[in-house]
Amino acid sequence: MALAAQQEELVAAVAALTPSVVRVLRSTERRRHRRMGEEVASGTGFVVDDRGHVVTNYHVVKEPGQITVTFADGAVVSGELVGVDPLTDLALLRVVRKGPPAVTFADSDRLRVGQFALAIGNSLGLPGSPSVSLGVVSAVGRPLPWATHVLEGLVQTDAAINPGNSGGPLADLNGRVIGVNTAIVPFAQGVGFAIPSNTTRWVVDQLLERGRVVRPWLGIQAVTRLDGDGPGAKPTGVMVVEVVDGGPAGLAGVRAGDIVVRIGPKAIAQLRDLLVALSQVPIGGAVDVVLVRGSSEVRTVVRVTEGPAPAGSAAASAPQS
C-alpha cells in the first residue's frame, strides 16, 4: 500500500506541474554552402507568473532568431526575450497568453541529499507531452566548469536529463520547482545539474525589474578551497586566484593566494557563500572582508562596484565576483 500511495503522489505532482511546462524553439536562418536553411534549437521552459513570463536556459535562446513557445494544450505563441543572464544560464521570455498556472518554487536551501526529484522536459524533442524521469538529489552546491566561467551551487541529480530538457523544471514530490535543468556530463551516467530555485527566483526578479542582472563586483577570480581531496573534502574558504588590476579588491589590498573567510557578518566556506554575501551589498557600498594570508588574518574594507557585462550579452550581468 505504501508503494501505491507513493505512486499516486508522483502522478499528482506531475499532473500539477505539467500544464506549466512549455516547449521552447529558437529558429534561425543560416546560409550553408550557398543555400538557405533553418537551424532550430529545442528546449524546455516553464511559466513563472500570471503575466506570461517563462523561464528557460540562456543557451537555448542565445542565438538571434524567432522564438516559439508551445504549451501543454497545444497552443503555439511567439516568445519575446525579456532578459538573459549567461552566468547562471537563465533567460526570461514573455508570451501573450493567459491561462497556464505559474509554478510554485521550493526553497532550494532546504534540499536534502537523497530526496526524490522529478525532471520534466521535452527530451530529444519528441512530439507529444513532456517526458518525466525520477531520481534523487545526488548532491547540492556543486560547481560546473564552463568555457568562460564556473557555475556554482548547482543541484546534482540522477534523474535522467537529455537534450531538449534544458530549461525544464526539476521538482520535488509536491510538484514544487527545486531547480532548472541545465546540463549533463556526456561521458557519465546519471549525472545531471540544475540551477537552484532560489538562484532562479533572484535572477527572474532582477530581469523583471531591470532587464539584466546587477551583481556587486569585487574584481577577483576565485575558487572554493577544500580541506583535502575525495568525497570527504569540505570547503574551508574561497581562494583568490587572480585580482583584477584597478578593481575594488585590488585597491583594498587583496592579493592572489588570499583565502576569503568572511564578508561582512557572513562566514565564507565556499564560493556560493561569497556570492550570497555580495548580493546583499549595494553597488558603491563598503563591506568588511576578512582574509587568511599565510598564517595571518588580514582585515580590509572593499567598496564594491558593478562589474562589466560578460561576453555574450550586452544586457546581462556582471562577473560572478
Secondary structure, DSSP 4 states (H G I P E B T S, - for coil): -HHHHHHHHHHHHHHHHGGGEEEEEEEEEEEETTEEEEEEEEEEEEE-STTSEEEEEHHHH-SSSEEEEE-TTS-EEEEEEEEEETTTTEEEEEES---SPPP-B--GGG--TT-EEEEEE-GGG-SSSPEEEEEEEEEEEEEEE-SS-EEEEEEEE-S---TT-TTPEEE-TTS-EEEEEEEE-TTSSS-EEEEEHHHHHHHHHHHHHHSS---EE--EEEEEEESSSSTT--EEEEEEEEE-TTSHHHHTT--TT-EEEEETTEE-SSHHHHHHHHHTSPTT-EEEEEEEETTEEEEEEEE-EEPPPPTT-TTS-----
